[in-house]
């Protein structure tokens, strides 16, 4: 049970959201809680061009809990869990997301283990979507993550990640586990290496990753929980991302290449820009995707959001993936509140 002595409520910035509630359990132990809630109307197109309109949470509903215990010499023990769900849909399944536990040692760096969005995904693969609020304002991300084996990373692997920063340099090593064959007995490991460098207002990241051949997956059936394997679609990839901030304007660029198990090379490249005007934020992204031959697309995403009270925003976002019949195109109108 959390101690009730010396508890103070404050506000602290977190990577997860705009604000967080922070409790001081003891002078050397802090507990943070953050929540995003939102709802939107979304129009999306299917493979034949049919339009579906839904009222959903649009990926905006998340709860994060984080605890940091400071030991002697500044060593910190870190524990974190994030839960995602869509309470707009009755009885929607809650899903665990970022979960990590580890240690942060001054000078030596941070080491965490669990299931989480890796450093390379956050800073390279998702470089063009930093301005989005809902799920509609995004061009297609690189199909291969450190964690993922499915399009858009629907399956997460277990991982261990090391991170350190020295002056303007950053280094992240993300080791994730899978299997060498379909028996899911013989282990196989993948590694992502990401290096970052900051030069004034310019931030750059260079990353490279290899992946295991197979991952385990669980599904719930009437007979109980079934464990099966899923084949990794990609063997390795690499990318370079950079962003530059000029006052209220931020621009970003991305070049990314992935290799399939069959040896084919997929290429992506694009840019995005964000502009703040008082309580408004405007965003735009464009990306070229080349899957080989005639399988090539130009994709666009744009959006605007307005902060009408502290931490509460209304937004409209749209994306076009360039696929036949507008497949995957989305328009969203919604609201999001962070507390």
C-alpha positions in Angstrom: 0.0 0.0 0.0 1.3 3.5 -0.8 2.4 5.4 2.2 0.2 8.4 3.0 2.9 10.5 4.6 4.6 13.3 2.7 2.3 13.0 -0.4 2.4 16.0 -2.7 0.5 16.3 -6.0 2.3 18.2 -8.8 2.7 18.3 -12.5 5.6 16.8 -14.4 6.3 16.4 -18.1 6.4 12.8 -19.5 7.1 11.3 -22.9 3.7 9.6 -22.7 1.5 12.7 -22.6 1.5 16.4 -22.2 1.1 16.3 -18.4 1.3 13.8 -15.6 0.2 13.6 -12.0 3.1 13.0 -9.7 3.0 11.8 -6.1 6.0 11.9 -3.8 5.6 8.7 -1.8 8.8 9.4 0.1 11.5 11.9 -0.7 13.3 9.2 -2.8 10.3 7.5 -4.3 7.9 9.1 -6.9 4.8 7.6 -8.5 3.4 9.1 -11.7 0.0 8.6 -13.3 -1.2 9.8 -16.7 -4.3 9.3 -18.8 -5.4 10.2 -22.3 -9.1 10.0 -23.2 -10.6 10.8 -26.5 -13.4 10.0 -29.0 -13.8 10.7 -32.7 -15.9 10.1 -35.7 -13.9 8.3 -38.4 -14.6 7.7 -42.0 -12.4 5.0 -43.5 -12.4 3.3 -46.9 -12.3 -0.4 -47.6 -10.6 -2.3 -50.4 -13.5 -1.7 -52.8 -13.9 2.0 -51.9 -16.8 1.5 -49.5 -16.9 4.1 -46.7 -17.4 3.0 -43.1 -18.3 5.6 -40.4 -17.6 4.7 -36.8 -17.6 6.4 -33.4 -14.6 5.1 -31.5 -11.8 6.0 -29.2 -9.4 6.4 -32.2 -6.4 5.1 -30.2 -6.6 8.0 -27.8 -7.5 6.1 -24.6 -4.5 5.1 -22.5 -3.5 4.9 -18.9 0.1 4.9 -17.8 1.6 4.2 -14.3 5.2 4.8 -13.5 7.3 4.5 -10.4 10.9 5.6 -9.8 12.8 4.7 -6.7 16.1 6.6 -6.2 18.9 4.7 -4.4 22.3 5.7 -3.2 24.6 7.5 -5.7 21.6 8.5 -7.9 20.8 4.9 -9.1 17.1 4.7 -10.0 14.8 1.6 -10.2 12.1 2.1 -12.8 8.8 0.4 -13.2 6.2 1.3 -15.8 3.0 -0.1 -17.4 0.6 1.2 -20.0 -2.9 0.0 -20.7 -4.8 0.8 -23.9 -8.5 0.3 -24.5 -11.5 1.8 -26.3 -14.2 2.5 -23.7 -16.4 4.0 -26.4 -17.0 0.4 -27.5 -18.9 -1.5 -24.8 -16.9 -4.3 -23.2 -13.9 -3.6 -25.4 -10.8 -5.6 -24.5 -8.1 -3.8 -22.6 -4.7 -4.3 -24.0 -1.3 -4.0 -22.3 1.1 -1.8 -24.1 4.4 -0.5 -22.9 5.6 -2.4 -19.8 9.2 -2.1 -18.6 11.2 -2.5 -15.5 14.9 -1.7 -15.1 17.6 0.4 -13.6 19.1 3.7 -14.5 22.7 4.3 -13.4 24.4 7.7 -13.7 27.2 7.6 -16.4 26.6 3.9 -17.2 23.1 4.3 -18.7 19.7 2.7 -18.5 18.8 -1.0 -18.9 15.2 -2.1 -19.1 13.3 -5.3 -19.9 9.7 -6.0 -20.9 7.4 -5.2 -23.8 7.5 -1.6 -25.2 8.0 0.7 -28.1 11.7 0.6 -28.8 14.0 3.6 -29.2 14.4 2.9 -33.0 10.6 2.8 -33.6 10.0 6.0 -31.6 12.8 8.0 -33.1 13.3 6.6 -36.6 10.2 4.6 -37.9 7.7 7.1 -36.5 9.6 10.3 -37.4 6.9 11.7 -39.7 3.9 11.4 -37.3 5.0 13.6 -34.4 2.2 16.2 -35.0 -0.8 13.8 -35.0 -3.4 13.6 -32.3 -5.7 10.8 -33.4 -5.0 7.8 -35.6 -5.8 9.4 -38.9 -3.0 11.9 -39.4 -0.3 9.4 -40.4 1.3 8.1 -43.5 2.3 4.5 -43.5 5.1 3.7 -41.1 7.9 1.3 -42.2 6.4 -2.2 -42.1 9.1 -3.6 -40.0 9.7 -2.6 -36.4 12.2 -3.9 -33.9 9.2 -5.4 -32.1 6.9 -6.3 -34.9 6.3 -9.1 -37.3 3.0 -7.9 -38.7 2.0 -4.8 -40.7 2.0 -1.9 -38.2 3.5 -4.1 -35.5 0.4 -5.8 -34.2 2.5 -8.5 -32.4 5.0 -7.4 -29.7 8.1 -9.3 -28.7 9.8 -9.4 -25.4 12.9 -7.2 -25.3 15.8 -5.8 -23.4 17.0 -2.3 -24.2 20.1 -0.4 -23.2 20.2 3.4 -23.5 22.9 6.0 -22.7 23.5 9.6 -23.5 26.9 11.4 -23.6 26.8 15.1 -24.3 25.1 15.4 -27.7 25.3 11.7 -28.5 22.7 9.0 -27.8 23.0 5.2 -28.1 20.3 2.6 -27.9 20.7 -1.2 -28.2 17.4 -3.1 -28.3 17.6 -6.9 -28.1 14.3 -8.7 -28.9 13.6 -12.4 -28.7 11.9 -14.8 -31.1 12.4 -18.4 -32.4 14.5 -20.0 -35.2 11.7 -22.4 -36.3 8.0 -23.1 -35.9 8.4 -25.4 -32.9 9.1 -22.3 -30.8 11.8 -24.2 -28.9 15.0 -22.9 -30.4 15.5 -19.2 -29.5 16.6 -16.6 -32.0 17.4 -13.0 -31.3 17.2 -9.7 -33.1 19.1 -6.5 -32.4 18.4 -2.9 -33.2 21.2 -0.3 -32.9 20.3 3.4 -32.9 22.7 6.3 -32.7 21.5 9.9 -32.2 23.3 13.2 -32.4 22.0 16.7 -31.6 23.6 19.8 -33.3 21.9 22.9 -32.2 18.2 22.7 -33.2 18.9 19.7 -35.5 18.3 16.2 -34.1 19.5 13.2 -36.2 19.0 9.4 -35.7 20.6 6.5 -37.6 19.2 3.0 -36.9 19.7 -0.6 -38.1 17.9 -3.7 -37.1 17.8 -7.5 -37.6 14.8 -9.7 -36.7 14.1 -13.3 -35.6 12.4 -15.6 -38.0 9.3 -16.5 -35.8 7.4 -15.1 -32.9 5.0 -16.6 -30.4 1.4 -15.3 -30.4 -1.5 -16.1 -28.1 -5.2 -16.0 -28.9 -8.2 -16.7 -26.7 -10.6 -19.4 -27.9 -13.5 -21.3 -26.4 -11.1 -24.0 -25.4 -8.8 -21.6 -23.7 -5.7 -19.7 -24.6 -3.9 -21.0 -27.7 -0.2 -20.3 -28.3 1.0 -20.4 -31.9 3.8 -19.0 -34.0 3.8 -16.1 -36.5 6.3 -15.7 -39.2 8.5 -12.7 -39.3 7.9 -10.8 -42.6 11.3 -9.1 -42.6 14.9 -9.9 -41.9 16.5 -6.5 -41.5 16.2 -2.8 -42.1 17.8 0.5 -41.6 16.7 4.1 -41.6 17.8 7.7 -41.1 15.6 10.4 -39.5 16.2 14.0 -38.7 14.1 16.9 -37.4 14.8 20.6 -37.1 13.0 23.2 -35.0 12.8 26.8 -35.9 10.7 28.6 -33.3 7.1 27.4 -33.7 8.0 25.4 -36.9 9.3 21.9 -36.9 10.3 19.8 -39.9 11.3 16.2 -40.2 12.6 13.8 -42.8 12.8 10.0 -43.0 14.6 7.5 -45.3 14.0 3.8 -44.6 14.8 0.5 -46.2 13.6 -3.0 -45.3 14.4 -6.4 -46.7 11.8 -9.2 -46.9 12.6 -12.9 -46.2 12.6 -13.4 -50.0 15.3 -10.8 -50.4 13.1 -8.0 -51.9 14.0 -4.5 -50.8 11.3 -2.0 -49.8 12.0 1.7 -49.7 10.3 4.7 -48.0 11.1 8.3 -47.8 9.3 11.5 -46.9 9.0 14.6 -44.9 6.6 16.3 -42.4 6.1 19.8 -41.1 4.4 21.2 -38.0 3.4 24.8 -37.4 2.1 26.2 -34.2 0.0 29.4 -34.3 -1.1 30.4 -30.8 -3.4 27.6 -29.6 -3.5 26.0 -33.1 -1.2 23.3 -34.4 -1.1 22.4 -38.1 0.6 19.4 -39.6 1.4 17.9 -43.0 3.3 14.8 -44.2 4.2 13.3 -47.5 5.9 10.0 -48.2 6.9 7.9 -51.3 6.6 4.1 -50.8 8.2 1.7 -53.2 7.4 -2.0 -52.9 9.0 -2.8 -56.2 7.7 -2.7 -59.8 4.4 -0.9 -60.2 3.7 -1.3 -56.5 4.5 2.3 -55.6 2.5 5.0 -53.8 2.6 8.6 -52.8 1.0 9.2 -49.5 -0.3 12.3 -47.7 -1.5 13.2 -44.3 -2.7 16.5 -42.9 -4.4 17.7 -39.8 -5.2 20.6 -37.4 -5.9 20.7 -33.7 -7.0 23.5 -31.4 -6.4 23.6 -27.6 -9.5 25.3 -26.2 -8.6 24.7 -22.5 -5.5 23.3 -20.9 -4.7 19.8 -22.2 -8.0 19.5 -24.1 -7.9 19.6 -27.9 -10.3 19.2 -30.8 -8.9 18.0 -34.0 -9.5 17.0 -37.6 -7.0 14.7 -39.5 -7.0 12.9 -42.8 -4.7 10.6 -44.7 -4.4 9.1 -48.2 -2.3 6.1 -48.7 -2.4 6.2 -52.5 -3.8 2.6 -52.8 -6.4 1.7 -55.4 -10.0 2.6 -54.5 -8.7 4.8 -51.6 -8.1 1.7 -49.5 -7.0 2.7 -46.0 -7.8 6.4 -46.4 -9.2 8.0 -43.2 -10.8 11.2 -42.1 -11.2 11.8 -38.4 -12.9 14.5 -36.3 -12.5 14.2 -32.6 -11.5 15.4 -29.2 -8.7 14.4 -26.8 -8.0 15.3 -23.2 -4.9 14.5 -21.2 -4.8 14.5 -17.4 
